Amino acid sequence: MLPDTVQAFIDAEVAANPTDFSDLRVVIMNGTLKRSPAPSHTDGLIDVSTRVLRGVGAQVDTIRVVDHTIPPGVFPDMRAHGWDVDDFPDLYRTLIEPADIVVLATPIWLGDQSSMTRLMIERLYGWSGDLNEAGQWSYYGKVGGVLVTGNEDGGKHCSAQMLYALSHIGFTIPPQADAYWVGEAGPGPSYLDDDRGAQNHWTTRNTVFAAWNMLHTARRLKDHGGIPAYGNVTTKWDLSNPDHPNPEYR
């Protein structure tokens, strides 16, 4: 639990916020390996972020990936590729597609992101070939961010990989869009143990900064129609044509 003075400061900033964020939707994908209702240290850090996001009226949905049947793969619906069940298409249509902000949250295992988080990146990639109304890739106009927890090193390594993946498939990455908590090297306490993570003001500050930066960036993108659709419209490029540009646009 955050110290009372820190909680009060965050709540005061939220209360004094001059911008309307109530139309924004956020989805946070928790890559913990623990099925519900087992406590998740990653949820502890997510709670700091959602204190800001929900505090300003944004709708926040959290997906604990391991609670769902989501096959590996890089296609939109893996039922078309031999799997009997695939929950991801429904999650995508109901939570991810309408979201303005998408956050990947992961624990660290063996110095890297969890298998559930990597699974989400691969499945997000499977939908990146869709087009938005402007003819851009589907994630153009959406904001991406990252939260990481662990009890050893690897926070920056995980963030670098995850933020690159989000950027590469079309998400807009705000400044300082990641936050992490790691303990000392070797086995030891995790984020929720003895409130270790909550007592780390550096992690709390960066988590709050990341939440606000995602909100500000999403607000500007939504208010201005997303990323301008000039010079990045995929339908103008016909890669099956040796000359590449679509003759329709010459």
C-alpha positions in Angstrom: 0.0 0.0 0.0 1.3 3.4 -0.9 2.3 5.8 1.9 -0.6 8.1 2.9 1.3 11.2 1.9 2.0 9.7 -1.6 -1.6 8.7 -2.1 -2.8 12.1 -1.0 -0.4 13.8 -3.5 -1.6 11.6 -6.4 -5.2 12.1 -5.5 -4.7 15.9 -5.3 -3.1 16.0 -8.8 -6.0 13.9 -10.1 -8.6 16.2 -8.4 -6.9 19.4 -9.9 -6.6 17.9 -13.4 -8.1 20.5 -15.9 -8.5 18.0 -18.8 -11.4 15.8 -19.6 -10.3 12.2 -20.1 -13.6 10.6 -19.4 -14.0 9.4 -23.0 -10.7 7.5 -23.1 -10.6 3.7 -22.8 -7.6 1.8 -21.4 -6.8 -1.9 -21.5 -4.0 -3.3 -19.3 -2.8 -6.8 -20.1 -1.3 -8.5 -17.0 1.2 -11.2 -18.1 1.4 -12.8 -14.6 1.7 -16.6 -14.6 -0.7 -16.8 -11.7 -4.3 -17.6 -12.4 -7.0 -15.6 -10.6 -7.7 -15.2 -7.7 -4.0 -15.8 -6.7 -2.4 -12.4 -5.8 -0.2 -10.9 -8.5 2.7 -8.6 -7.7 2.2 -7.1 -11.2 -1.3 -6.2 -10.2 0.2 -4.2 -7.3 2.0 -1.9 -9.7 -1.0 -1.8 -12.1 -3.1 -0.5 -9.2 -0.8 2.6 -8.9 -1.3 3.4 -12.6 -5.1 2.8 -12.4 -5.3 5.2 -9.4 -4.5 8.0 -11.9 -6.3 6.5 -15.0 -9.6 5.8 -13.2 -9.2 8.9 -11.1 -9.6 11.1 -14.1 -12.6 9.1 -15.4 -11.0 6.9 -18.0 -12.5 3.5 -18.4 -9.9 0.9 -17.5 -10.2 -2.9 -18.2 -7.6 -5.4 -17.1 -7.0 -8.7 -18.7 -5.1 -11.4 -16.7 -3.9 -13.3 -19.8 -3.4 -16.6 -18.1 -7.1 -16.8 -17.1 -8.0 -17.1 -20.8 -7.5 -19.8 -23.5 -5.2 -18.0 -25.9 -3.1 -20.2 -28.3 0.2 -19.0 -29.6 0.4 -17.7 -33.1 0.6 -14.6 -35.2 -2.8 -14.8 -36.9 -6.0 -13.0 -35.8 -7.9 -16.2 -35.1 -6.0 -19.3 -34.4 -9.2 -21.4 -34.7 -8.5 -21.1 -38.5 -5.1 -22.7 -37.9 -6.0 -25.9 -36.0 -7.0 -24.7 -32.5 -10.4 -25.6 -31.1 -10.6 -22.6 -28.8 -9.2 -19.0 -29.1 -10.4 -16.3 -26.7 -8.3 -13.6 -28.2 -10.5 -12.5 -31.1 -13.3 -11.6 -28.6 -10.9 -9.8 -26.3 -9.5 -7.9 -29.2 -12.9 -6.8 -30.5 -14.4 -5.9 -27.1 -11.4 -4.4 -25.3 -8.4 -3.8 -27.4 -9.8 -2.5 -30.6 -11.9 0.2 -28.9 -9.1 1.2 -26.5 -7.2 4.4 -26.8 -4.4 3.2 -24.5 -2.9 -0.3 -24.4 -0.5 -1.2 -21.5 1.5 -4.4 -21.3 2.3 -5.4 -17.7 4.7 -8.2 -17.0 6.6 -9.9 -14.3 10.3 -10.8 -14.9 11.3 -14.4 -15.2 15.0 -15.3 -16.0 15.6 -11.7 -16.7 12.9 -11.4 -19.4 9.2 -10.7 -19.9 6.9 -13.6 -19.1 5.6 -16.1 -21.7 2.1 -14.6 -21.3 3.3 -11.1 -22.2 5.3 -12.4 -25.2 2.1 -14.2 -26.2 0.2 -11.0 -26.1 2.8 -9.2 -28.3 2.6 -12.0 -30.9 -1.2 -12.0 -30.9 -1.3 -8.2 -31.1 1.0 -8.5 -34.1 -1.5 -10.8 -35.7 -4.1 -8.0 -35.9 -1.6 -5.3 -36.9 -2.3 -5.8 -40.6 -5.9 -4.6 -40.3 -6.5 -1.0 -41.4 -8.1 1.9 -39.6 -10.6 4.2 -41.2 -7.8 6.4 -42.6 -6.2 3.4 -44.4 -3.3 3.2 -41.8 -2.3 0.1 -39.8 -4.8 -0.7 -37.1 -2.9 0.6 -34.1 -2.1 4.0 -35.5 -3.7 6.5 -33.2 -3.4 4.3 -30.1 -1.0 4.8 -27.3 1.2 2.1 -25.8 2.9 1.8 -22.4 4.7 -0.8 -20.2 4.8 -1.8 -16.5 7.3 -4.3 -15.2 7.8 -6.0 -11.8 10.4 -8.5 -10.6 12.8 -9.3 -7.8 16.0 -9.1 -9.8 17.5 -7.2 -12.7 15.8 -6.9 -16.1 13.4 -4.0 -15.9 15.0 -1.9 -18.6 15.6 -4.9 -20.8 12.0 -5.9 -20.7 10.8 -2.4 -21.3 13.0 -1.9 -24.3 11.7 -5.0 -26.0 8.1 -4.4 -25.2 8.1 -0.7 -26.2 9.9 -1.5 -29.4 7.3 -4.2 -30.2 4.4 -1.8 -29.6 6.0 1.0 -31.6 6.9 -1.3 -34.5 3.3 -2.4 -35.0 1.9 1.1 -34.9 1.4 2.3 -31.3 2.5 5.8 -30.3 4.9 5.7 -27.4 4.8 8.8 -25.1 7.9 10.1 -23.3 8.8 8.0 -20.2 6.0 5.4 -21.0 7.4 2.7 -18.8 7.9 2.0 -15.1 9.4 -0.9 -13.2 10.3 -2.3 -9.8 13.0 -4.8 -9.1 14.5 -5.9 -5.9 18.1 -6.9 -5.0 19.9 -9.5 -7.1 19.1 -13.1 -6.1 15.9 -14.5 -4.5 14.1 -11.9 -2.4 11.0 -9.9 -1.8 8.7 -9.0 -4.7 6.6 -5.8 -5.2 3.8 -6.6 -2.7 6.0 -8.3 -0.1 6.2 -6.0 3.0 5.0 -3.2 0.7 8.5 -3.1 -0.7 7.5 -1.7 -4.1 5.0 0.7 -2.7 7.7 2.2 -0.5 9.9 2.9 -3.5 9.2 6.5 -4.4 11.2 6.3 -7.6 9.0 3.5 -9.0 5.8 5.2 -7.8 6.8 8.5 -9.4 7.7 6.9 -12.7 4.4 4.9 -12.7 2.4 8.1 -12.1 4.4 9.9 -14.8 3.8 7.1 -17.3 0.0 7.2 -16.6 -0.2 10.9 -17.1 2.0 10.9 -20.2 -0.2 8.2 -21.8 -3.3 10.2 -21.0 -1.9 13.4 -22.4 -0.7 11.7 -25.6 -4.0 9.8 -26.1 -6.0 13.1 -25.5 -4.0 14.9 -28.3 -4.3 12.0 -30.7 -8.0 11.6 -30.2 -8.7 15.4 -30.4 -6.7 15.7 -33.7 -7.9 12.6 -35.5 -4.9 10.4 -34.6 -1.6 10.3 -36.6 -2.0 12.4 -39.8 -2.8 10.1 -42.7 -0.2 11.6 -45.1 2.7 9.5 -46.3 1.8 6.4 -44.3 -1.3 5.0 -46.0 -0.6 1.4 -46.8 -3.1 1.2 -49.7 -1.0 3.6 -51.7 1.7 0.9 -51.8 1.2 -2.2 -53.9 4.1 -4.5 -53.0 3.0 -7.1 -55.5 3.8 -4.5 -58.2 7.5 -4.3 -59.1 7.2 -0.5 -59.2 5.5 -0.7 -55.7 3.3 2.4 -55.7 -0.3 1.6 -56.4 -1.0 2.9 -59.9 -4.3 4.3 -58.7 -2.3 7.0 -56.8 0.1 8.0 -59.5 
